[in-house]
Amino acid sequence: MDFPEALLLLAAGLAAGVVNAVAGGGSLITFPAMIAVGLPPIPANVSNSMSVCPGYLASVWGSRADLPDRRWLLRLVPGTVLGTAAGCALLLSTPARAFELVVPFLVLGATAVLAFQDQLRRLVGQPSTPPESGRPVAAVAGYRAAAGGTVLRSTSRQTLALHTMVVVGAVYGGYFGAALGVMLVAGLALVLDETLTRVTAIKNVLSAVVGLTTIVAFAAFGPVNWTAVAVVAPATVIGGYAGARLVRRMAPELLKTVIVLFGTAIGLLLLYRSWT
C-alpha cells in the first residue's frame, strides 16, 4: 500500500466514523475505498467490518449520557451476539454476488421503515419505552393504552418485537454491515417510544456489540487485510466520537431527515453497483 492509498483510507475512516455515529452508513465510504485500493469484495467487506468497530465504541462513549438503564441494555446483548455470528457465518459460506444483490433492498427497506415510522406506529400501536437511567424496569412494565383506553400491546409482545428487530439487525450487521446504523435505527424507532437521540445512542451500543463479534469471527475465519484495518480503524475512533457529540446538538427531525437521506443514497448506490 502506497502513501496515496493510505491517505484515501485514512480520510474514509474519519468520514465513516462521523457518519456512523450520526446516521449510519459509514461503511459505504470505507468499503468502496478498500475496493479502490485493490482489495477483492469479500476481503474488503471483512476488513471493513473490523475497521469500523473502534468507531462504534467511540460513539458509545460520546452518547453515553443518552443511554437508558444498563440492565435493560444488557438484555439485548445475547441476541445481538447470536445474530451477528449467524450473519458472519452466512457471509463466509455464500458467494459474494449473493449479498451484492440482496443488500440494496435491505437498506432501502430499512430506510422506508424509518421514513414512515409514524404511520407504521399507528398500525401496530404505540410501542414501549426503555427505562430512564436509574429507573427500575418495573417502572415501565404493564400495558400501554390509547387515548380511548384500549390496550394496544402487552409487555411480552413489546419485548418480542424489540428482540426480533435487534436480532434481524445483527444478522445484517454480521453479513454486510454497511448501513447497519440505518437498519438498527429504523427497527428500534418502530418499537421504542423514545426520542431519536436516545434511539441513536442505543443503536451505537448494539453496533459496538456487532462490531466486537465480527472482530472475533473474522479474525479467526475471515480473509482480513490487516494493513487496511490498521489504517482505517484509528480514524473511525476520532470520527465516531465527534459524530456522537454532533448528534446531541441536532434537532430530532433534522436527525431523522439526515438518516433517511443517507439510507436512500446508500441503498441506491448499492443497487447501482449490483447491476453494473
C-alpha positions in Angstrom: 0.0 0.0 0.0 1.5 3.3 -1.1 1.0 6.7 0.6 -1.9 8.0 -1.6 -3.8 4.7 -0.9 -3.2 5.0 2.9 -4.3 8.6 2.8 -7.5 7.6 1.0 -8.3 5.0 3.6 -7.5 7.4 6.5 -9.9 10.1 5.1 -12.5 7.4 4.5 -12.2 6.2 8.1 -12.6 9.7 9.6 -15.7 10.3 7.4 -17.2 6.9 8.2 -16.8 7.4 11.9 -18.8 10.6 11.8 -21.5 9.2 9.5 -21.9 6.0 11.5 -22.4 8.0 14.7 -24.8 10.5 13.1 -26.8 8.4 10.7 -25.2 5.0 10.0 -23.9 4.0 6.6 -20.3 5.0 7.0 -19.2 1.6 5.7 -20.4 2.8 2.3 -17.4 5.2 2.5 -14.8 2.8 3.7 -15.9 -0.3 1.7 -15.6 1.4 -1.7 -12.3 2.9 -0.5 -10.9 -0.6 0.2 -12.2 -1.8 -3.2 -10.4 1.3 -4.7 -7.0 0.3 -3.2 -7.3 -3.2 -4.8 -9.0 -5.5 -2.2 -11.4 -8.1 -3.6 -15.1 -7.7 -2.4 -15.1 -10.4 0.4 -11.7 -9.3 1.9 -12.8 -5.7 1.6 -16.1 -6.4 3.3 -14.4 -8.4 6.1 -11.7 -5.8 6.7 -14.2 -3.0 6.6 -16.4 -4.7 9.3 -13.4 -5.0 11.6 -12.2 -1.4 10.8 -15.3 0.4 11.8 -15.7 -1.3 15.2 -13.5 1.1 17.1 -15.6 4.0 15.8 -18.7 2.3 17.2 -17.0 2.1 20.6 -16.1 5.8 20.4 -19.7 6.6 19.5 -21.0 4.8 22.6 -18.7 6.9 24.8 -19.8 10.1 23.1 -23.5 9.3 23.5 -23.3 7.7 27.0 -25.4 10.5 28.6 -28.4 9.5 26.4 -28.4 5.7 27.2 -31.1 4.0 29.2 -30.6 1.7 32.2 -27.7 -0.7 31.8 -29.7 -3.7 32.8 -32.2 -3.0 30.1 -29.4 -2.8 27.5 -27.7 -6.0 28.7 -30.8 -8.0 27.9 -30.3 -7.1 24.2 -26.7 -8.4 24.1 -27.2 -12.2 23.7 -29.5 -11.8 20.7 -27.1 -9.3 19.2 -24.1 -11.6 19.5 -26.0 -14.7 18.2 -27.5 -12.7 15.3 -24.1 -11.3 14.3 -22.4 -14.7 14.5 -25.1 -16.1 12.2 -24.6 -13.2 9.7 -20.8 -13.8 9.7 -21.3 -17.5 9.0 -23.7 -16.7 6.2 -21.2 -14.2 4.6 -18.3 -16.7 4.7 -20.4 -19.5 3.3 -22.1 -17.8 0.3 -20.9 -16.2 -2.9 -20.1 -12.5 -2.9 -22.6 -12.0 -5.7 -25.4 -13.0 -3.4 -25.0 -10.3 -0.9 -24.4 -7.7 -3.6 -27.9 -8.4 -5.0 -29.7 -8.6 -1.6 -28.2 -5.8 0.4 -29.6 -2.8 -1.6 -33.2 -3.9 -0.9 -32.5 -4.4 2.8 -31.1 -0.9 3.1 -33.9 0.7 1.1 -36.5 -1.2 3.1 -35.0 -0.1 6.4 -34.9 3.5 5.3 -38.6 3.3 4.3 -39.5 1.9 7.7 -37.8 4.9 9.4 -39.3 7.4 7.0 -42.8 6.2 7.6 -42.4 5.1 11.2 -45.2 7.4 12.5 -47.7 5.8 10.1 -46.5 2.3 10.9 -46.8 3.0 14.6 -50.5 3.9 14.2 -50.9 0.5 12.5 -49.1 -1.6 15.2 -49.9 0.5 18.3 -47.8 2.7 20.5 -44.6 0.9 21.5 -42.8 0.6 24.8 -40.3 3.0 26.4 -37.0 1.8 27.8 -36.4 2.9 31.4 -34.5 6.0 32.1 -31.1 5.6 33.6 -31.5 4.6 37.2 -35.2 3.7 36.9 -36.2 0.1 37.6 -37.5 -2.0 34.7 -40.8 -2.5 36.7 -41.5 1.2 36.3 -42.5 0.7 32.7 -44.0 -2.7 33.0 -47.6 -3.5 32.1 -49.7 -2.2 29.2 -49.7 0.9 27.1 -53.2 2.3 26.2 -54.5 4.6 23.5 -56.4 7.8 24.3 -59.7 5.9 24.4 -58.3 3.4 26.9 -57.9 0.4 24.6 -55.0 -1.8 25.4 -52.7 -1.8 22.4 -49.9 -4.2 23.2 -48.7 -6.3 26.2 -45.2 -6.1 27.6 -44.4 -9.6 26.2 -45.3 -8.5 22.7 -43.3 -5.4 23.0 -40.3 -7.4 24.2 -40.6 -9.9 21.4 -40.8 -7.2 18.8 -37.8 -5.4 20.2 -35.6 -8.6 20.4 -36.7 -9.6 16.9 -35.7 -6.2 15.5 -32.3 -6.5 17.3 -31.6 -10.0 16.0 -32.5 -9.2 12.4 -30.3 -6.1 12.5 -27.4 -8.1 14.0 -27.7 -10.8 11.3 -27.5 -8.0 8.7 -24.5 -6.4 10.5 -22.6 -9.7 10.5 -23.4 -10.3 6.9 -22.5 -7.0 5.4 -22.6 -4.2 7.9 -22.9 -1.2 5.6 -25.9 1.0 6.7 -26.1 -1.1 9.9 -27.0 2.1 11.8 -29.9 2.8 9.4 -31.2 -0.8 9.9 -31.0 -0.6 13.7 -32.4 3.0 14.0 -35.3 2.0 11.7 -36.2 -1.0 13.7 -35.7 0.5 17.2 -37.6 3.6 16.3 -40.6 1.5 15.3 -40.8 -0.5 18.6 -39.5 2.1 21.1 -41.4 5.1 22.2 -38.3 7.3 22.6 -36.6 10.3 21.1 -34.4 9.7 18.1 -31.4 10.9 20.0 -31.9 8.1 22.6 -32.6 5.6 19.9 -29.4 6.6 18.2 -27.5 6.1 21.5 -28.9 2.6 21.8 -28.0 1.9 18.2 -24.4 2.9 19.0 -24.3 0.2 21.7 -25.7 -2.5 19.6 -23.4 -1.6 16.7 -20.5 -1.9 19.0 -21.6 -5.3 20.1 -22.0 -6.3 16.4 -18.5 -4.9 15.7 -16.8 -6.8 18.5 -18.5 -10.0 17.5 -17.4 -9.6 13.9 -13.8 -9.0 15.0 -13.7 -12.3 16.9 -15.4 -14.2 14.0 -13.4 -12.7 11.1 -10.1 -12.7 12.9 -10.5 -16.4 13.3 -12.1 -17.4 10.0 -12.2 -14.4 7.6 -9.7 -13.1 4.9 -8.7 -10.0 6.8 -6.3 -7.4 5.3 -4.7 -6.2 8.5 -2.8 -3.3 6.8 -6.1 -1.7 5.8 -7.6 -2.3 9.2 -4.6 -0.7 10.9 -5.1 2.5 8.8 -8.9 2.8 8.9 -9.7 1.7 12.5 -7.9 4.6 14.4 -9.5 7.1 12.1 -13.0 5.8 12.8 -12.4 6.4 16.6 -11.9 10.1 16.1 -14.8 10.4 13.6 -17.1 8.3 15.8 -16.6 10.4 18.9 -17.0 13.6 17.0 -20.2 12.3 15.3 -21.7 11.2 18.6 -21.2 14.7 20.1 -22.8 16.2 17.0 -25.9 14.1 17.3 -26.7 15.6 20.7 -26.8 19.1 19.1 -29.2 18.1 16.3 -33.0 18.5 16.3 -34.8 15.2 16.2 -36.5 15.9 12.8 -33.2 17.0 11.3 -31.5 13.9 12.5 -34.3 11.7 11.1 -34.0 13.6 7.7 -30.3 13.0 7.6 -30.7 9.3 8.4 -33.4 8.8 5.7 -31.3 10.7 3.1 -28.2 8.7 3.9 -30.2 5.4 3.8 -31.8 6.2 0.5 -28.5 7.3 -1.1 -26.7 4.2 0.2 -29.4 1.9 -1.0 -29.5 3.4 -4.5 -25.7 3.3 -4.7 -25.6 -0.3 -3.7 -28.4 -1.1 -6.2 -26.5 0.6 -9.0 -23.3 -1.2 -8.1 -25.1 -4.6 -8.0 -26.4 -4.2 -11.6 -23.3 -2.6 -13.3 
